[in-house]
Amino acid sequence: MSALQTIVILGRQPALGLAELESLYGSANVVPVSEHVAGLAIPTDQIDLNRLGGSTRLATIVATVPSKLWKDAEKQLAKSIVEIARELPEGKLQLGLSTFGIPVTPAKLNASGLTLKKIIRSKTGRSVRLTPNPELELNTAQVLHNHLTGQTGIEMLIITTADGQTIIARTTAVQDIDSYTLRDRGRPKRDARVGMLPPKLAQILINLATGQKRSGMVLDPFCGTGVALQEALLMGYDAYGTDIEPRMIDFTGENLDWLDSQFGLGDVQMRIEPGDATSHQWEPKPDFIAAETYLGRAFTEKPAPAVIAQTSTEVNLIIKKFLKNIHDQLAPGTPLCLAVPAWIIAGGGQISSSTVRDAGRAPQRSVHEAYVSRGAQASARNVPRKFVHLPLIDQLSELGYNRVRFEHVRDEQLLYYREDQIVARELLVLTRK
Ligand SMILES: C[S@@+](CC[C@H](N)C(=O)[O-])C[C@H]1O[C@@H](n2cnc3c(N)ncnc32)[C@H](O)[C@@H]1O
């Protein structure tokens, strides 16, 4: 743990955030600290939180305590905060506390905050306003609203590690929620029918494809309204988008003009044209592929098993044809990150093995081995979810692709979905053989 310098608080689906960190900074520099917290052996000022779709907060580690008791953490907290307060410019200090895993109640946390306030006052003569918090963790909006990352702000994170230590860290940045909202809802052309990729998920796809490379061209062959292209351009990559529907290309064009007017894109190249991903020839050759592929029908209520099987067959065919078509157009080693559909069958049992087997995979394998896996995230009632996956996932090698494996995240954890969704996005991180 001593080599860790930075703490990252992971987003709603922490496995995606962890994979993203591994891709950007290398698995040796990333340590999972607890379910929602990762540590990095990299200085905080070298991390750009704005490009991380899967992380919500960045903090510098100031101390590690060899205990997981609140009273021990509290002693170190007082020392660390006094040192920090001495360095800050004139003005009333704003203090906030957020805990992750340490056994303390909100009332005790608040009482400790008031004690810390007195200690700072007596040791440094500075007055402090404590951010009120009925919970154990401040949310992003509270951190921003109370200026806790501002010049006279201090938010301290108190984090229990799996090996029974406590990390004390000071927040340096929180995600820019207003910018994400603008990039999601502010675009002139949106289309509920194609479904829109959340900008944070688009960033994750791009980071999983580009890894440590900071320039080059990102291709999205299913670009829709252009969210992946938008995020690639904002991250400084050139962007190339194609879509089978000319209307989508018009939408993307309008959205990217808007993006330039809002953010001033500078010296990046962009190219968009209509094209069927199963037959299109892309020129020039892209360096990376990041795409949310065709997801099939959007379901508003749980479909019958046969309908899932039929949709899966249809989508599987298109994506397989696309992978075959693009294979010979890519240089060996070209990375791809594809968000493909996986259907959630809550509680299990609603989909029979015979109907799913019709979806086109090796008939000798049983459905529960081959098609259905338990997801990493449990639902609200803590029932593990089950997913129906695309058959092509078992044929990637034959199709000419290697699957990229992560040290800290299992393949089946790379799933993105919201509580009420039926179609999840499964992230396939590949390289062309
Ligand atoms: C899920 S949407 C992608 C949405 C996109 N990520 C966005 O941000 O708006 C899938 C897109 O794939 C396109 N599509 C479907 N079949 C295609 C094909 N064979 N070739 C290219 N695009 C296709 C659809 O027109 C649709 O725009």
The ligand as an SDF file (V2000), in Angstrom:
LIG
                    3D

 27 29  0  0  0  0  0  0  0  0999 V2000
  -27.4460    1.8040  -30.4610 C   0  0  0  0  0  0  0  0  0  0  0  0
  -27.3330    2.8230  -31.8180 S   0  0  0  0  0  0  0  0  0  0  0  0
  -25.8650    3.7250  -31.5110 C   0  0  0  0  0  0  0  0  0  0  0  0
  -26.1720    5.0020  -30.7890 C   0  0  0  0  0  0  0  0  0  0  0  0
  -24.9680    5.8880  -30.6740 C   0  0  0  0  0  0  0  0  0  0  0  0
  -23.9660    5.3270  -29.8040 N   0  0  0  0  0  0  0  0  0  0  0  0
  -25.3530    7.2670  -30.1990 C   0  0  0  0  0  0  0  0  0  0  0  0
  -24.6520    7.8010  -29.3710 O   0  0  0  0  0  0  0  0  0  0  0  0
  -26.3330    7.8240  -30.6500 O   0  0  0  0  0  0  0  0  0  0  0  0
  -26.8930    1.7530  -33.1010 C   0  0  0  0  0  0  0  0  0  0  0  0
  -26.7450    2.3970  -34.4590 C   0  0  0  0  0  0  0  0  0  0  0  0
  -26.3480    1.3850  -35.3680 O   0  0  0  0  0  0  0  0  0  0  0  0
  -26.8830    1.6930  -36.6270 C   0  0  0  0  0  0  0  0  0  0  0  0
  -26.8370    0.4650  -37.4370 N   0  0  0  0  0  0  0  0  0  0  0  0
  -27.6470   -0.6070  -37.4030 C   0  0  0  0  0  0  0  0  0  0  0  0
  -27.2390   -1.5260  -38.2760 N   0  0  0  0  0  0  0  0  0  0  0  0
  -26.1300   -1.0480  -38.8770 C   0  0  0  0  0  0  0  0  0  0  0  0
  -25.2390   -1.5150  -39.8760 C   0  0  0  0  0  0  0  0  0  0  0  0
  -25.4080   -2.7120  -40.4520 N   0  0  0  0  0  0  0  0  0  0  0  0
  -24.2050   -0.7230  -40.2290 N   0  0  0  0  0  0  0  0  0  0  0  0
  -24.0170    0.4780  -39.6600 C   0  0  0  0  0  0  0  0  0  0  0  0
  -24.8420    0.9930  -38.7290 N   0  0  0  0  0  0  0  0  0  0  0  0
  -25.8780    0.2330  -38.3350 C   0  0  0  0  0  0  0  0  0  0  0  0
  -28.2500    2.2550  -36.3420 C   0  0  0  0  0  0  0  0  0  0  0  0
  -28.6910    3.0900  -37.4030 O   0  0  0  0  0  0  0  0  0  0  0  0
  -27.9850    3.0330  -35.0280 C   0  0  0  0  0  0  0  0  0  0  0  0
  -27.7540    4.3710  -35.3120 O   0  0  0  0  0  0  0  0  0  0  0  0
  1  2  1  0
  2  3  1  0
  2 10  1  0
  3  4  1  0
  4  5  1  0
  5  6  1  0
  5  7  1  0
  7  8  2  0
  7  9  1  0
 10 11  1  0
 11 12  1  0
 11 26  1  0
 12 13  1  0
 13 14  1  0
 13 24  1  0
 14 15  1  0
 14 23  1  0
 15 16  2  0
 16 17  1  0
 17 18  1  0
 17 23  2  0
 18 19  1  0
 18 20  2  0
 20 21  1  0
 21 22  2  0
 22 23  1  0
 24 25  1  0
 24 26  1  0
 26 27  1  0
M  CHG  2   2   1   9  -1
M  END
$$$$
